[in-house]
Amino acid sequence: MELEVFVPVPEAELRRALGDPERVARSVPGLQRAADGEPLEGRLKVRIGGHTITYRGSAKVAARGGAYAIEGEAAEARGSGSVQLALKLRLVAAEGGTTLAFSGGAKADGRAAEAEDAAVESAARRLLTRFAERLGEVAATPRAPEAVAESEAAAETEPSVGTEASVETEPVVAPEAEPAEAPGIEPAAGEKAEAEAAADAQAEAEAEARPEAEAAPEEDVPEAPEEPTSVFDTEVPPPSLDRGYDEQLADEVDEVFGELPTEAAHARRTMIGRSAEEVDHAPPRGRYAPVPAPDSGTASDTLRWVAPAAALVVASAIVVGRVLRRRR
């Protein structure tokens, strides 16, 4: 297989990039580098036809007679297939850039061997084309300052034959000498003794004042009064589903605390009764009770006075009819 790819990058820049394994690894599209391994070692996904195959392996790029030899081998991450690659890369100067000429071939078995030859060749050409384009981008990008500094440091550590490495020495700054006392002038003995006595007295006064100052806050801070505990602050166990158990619990509480105040007993009965109502699904009472519909009592109220009135009307009609018959 032969392939040529043009990149708008000078030949010298491409040769510098090919000589750096780190930059070559950045040029391989989709390469997942191994954590503890060589720069060109890791995992690579290749799409052949309608299938994606993941290979795990390594590769090397070496300069040979003005060209570069690319050799690599990899195995399928899931399967028993393998691939062996042997390519030759030549850099040909062209107008406005450089042409990368690939030649060589590969030997594969497993899932790659099951695919059609046209699909395998198309996948290889696509991978090499993207590699050449990425290599041009990486070569055109200026190197990081750290990498340049490392290369310069490595060059400085190996001086050429016949030259001596120069060592820069920094000027040593002598420490400043303390000002010496003028000769012949000495403080009087009495003044010196008085100054020492005053310093000792001040140090003793400070030493005595420190423990008093440290102990003062503890003595001045009044103890916090104990807050009276209320019956409502005591923890109440959750209500159970058994009323008998609630009664038994109430008896045990009475035995432990004795006769409780009236408000505490009311609160306990309220909590126990509330739990029983919730378990029995009793309707709420009080302000949360359901309000009856306004039309629910009209029919019964109407029947209460309509029936007697109707009976009265019928009786009156009967009486009037009998009276009229007697008069006739």
NUKOL-191951 format. One record per residue (C-alpha): residue in one letter; x, y, z. Coordinates in steps of 0.2 Angstrom, whole numbers, plus 5000, padded with zeros to 4 digits. Example, Ala and Ser with C-alpha at 12.3 -4.5 7.8 and 13.67 -1.06 7.14 Angstrom:
! NUKOL-191951
a506249785039;s506849955036;
! end
This chain:
! NUKOL-191951
m500050005000;e500650174996;l499950345002;e500450525000;v499850665011;f500350855009;v500450965025;p500851145025;v502351125037;p504151145033;e505150985033;a506351035047;e504851055059;l504150885054;r505850805057;r505950875074;a504150815078;l504550635072;g506150635083;d505050665099;p504050515104;e502850625115;r502350725100;v502150575089;a500950495102;r499950655102;s499850645083;v499050465083;p497150495082;g496150405096;l497650335105;q497350305124;r499050295131;a499550175145;a499850245162;d501450165165;g502250135148;e503150205133;p502350355124;l501750245109;e500950115120;g499150095124;r497450065116;l496750115099;k495050095092;v494950055073;r493350055063;i493349935049;g491849925038;g490349925050;h491349855065;t492449945078;i493949845084;t495049895099;y496849845099;r498149855113;g499949865108;s501449975105;a502450055091;k504150135087;v504750265075;a506550265070;a507550365058;r508450265045;g509450345030;g508450505029;a506750415030;y505850345045;a505350165049;i503650135058;e503449965066;g502149905078;e501149765084;a499549745094;a498249625099;e496349635100;a495749685117;r494249565115;g494749415105;s496249325099;g496749425083;s498249525081;v499049655069;q500849675064;l501349845055;a502849885045;l502950055036;k504250175028;l503950365029;r504850485018;l504750675019;v504850755002;a504950945002;a503651034991;e503051204987;g502251285003;g502551125014;t503050945014;t502350785007;l502250635018;a502450475008;f501950305016;s502350135009;g502349965017;g500949845023;a500249755038;k499849575043;a498249545052;d497149395058;g495649385068;r494149505065;a495249615053;a495549465042;e493749425041;a493349595034;e493449635015;d495149695008;a494349855002;a493649895020;v495349865028;e496349965015;s495050115017;a495250105036;a497150105035;r497150255023;r495950355034;l497050325049;l498750365041;t497950525033;r497350585050;f498950545057;a499950645044;e498750795047;r498850785066;l500750775064;g500750935054;e499751025067;v500850965081;a502451015072;a501751185068;t501351215086;p502751285096;r503451175109;a503051205127;p504351305137;e504651165149;a505151045135;v506251175128;a507051205145;e507351015148;s508150995131;e509351145134;a509751085151;a510150915144;a511350995131;e512151105144;t512550945155;e513550875141;p514951005137;s515950975121;v517650905120;g519051035123;t517951165132;e517751185151;a516151205159;s516051375167;v515351395184;e514451555189;t514851605206;e513751725216;p514651855226;v514651815244;v513951945255;a514751965272;p513551975287;e513452145294;a514452165309;e513652235325;p514152405330;a515552395343;e515552495358;a516752645358;p518352595367;g518652675383;i516852715387;e516052595399;p514452625409;a514652655427;a514452505439;g513152585449;e512052625434;k512252455427;a511752375443;e510152485445;a509652435427;e509852255430;a508852265446;a507452365438;a507352225424;d507252085436;a505852175446;q504852205430;a505052015425;e504451955442;a502952075441;e502452005424;a502651825429;e501551855444;a500251945434;r500051805421;p499351665432;e498151795440;a497551855423;e497351675417;a496351625432;a495251775433;p494051735419;e493751565426;e493251645443;d492251785436;v491251685424;p489651635434;e488951465432;a487451445421;p485851415431;e485051245428;e483551265417;p481951185425;t481551035416;s479751025410;v478650865407;f478350915389;d480250905386;t480350715390;e480450605375;v478750515371;p478850345362;p478050335345;p476150275346;s475850085343;l474450005333;d473849915349;r472750005361;g473149875375;y474949915373;d474650105375;e473650065391;q475149955397;l476350095393;a475350225402;d475350115418;e477250095416;v477450285415;d476350305430;e477450185440;v479050265435;f478550455437;g477250425450;e475650545449;l475950665435;p475250845435;t473550875427;e474250955411;a475550805408;a474150675410;h473050775398;a474450785385;r474850595387;r472950545385;t472850665370;m474350585361;i473750415364;g471950455359;r472550535343;s473550385338;a472050275341;e470950395330;e472250395316;v472350205316;d470450185316;h470350315301;a469150415311;p468650585303;p469550735310;r468650845323;g468651025328;r469251155315;y469851025303;a468150935303;p467250915286;v465951055283;p464250985277;a463651035260;p462351185260;d461051095251;s461050935261;g459750985275;t458551075264;a457450925259;s457250865277;d456851035283;t455551065270;l454650895274;r454550935292;w453251085289;v452551025272;a451750865279;p450850945294;a450251085282;a449550965269;a448650865283;l447951025290;v447251075273;v446450905269;a445650905286;s444951085284;a444251035267;i443350885274;v442650995288;v442051125276;g441250995265;r440250925279;v439651095285;l439051135268;r438050975266;r437151005282;r436551175277;r435851115261;
! end
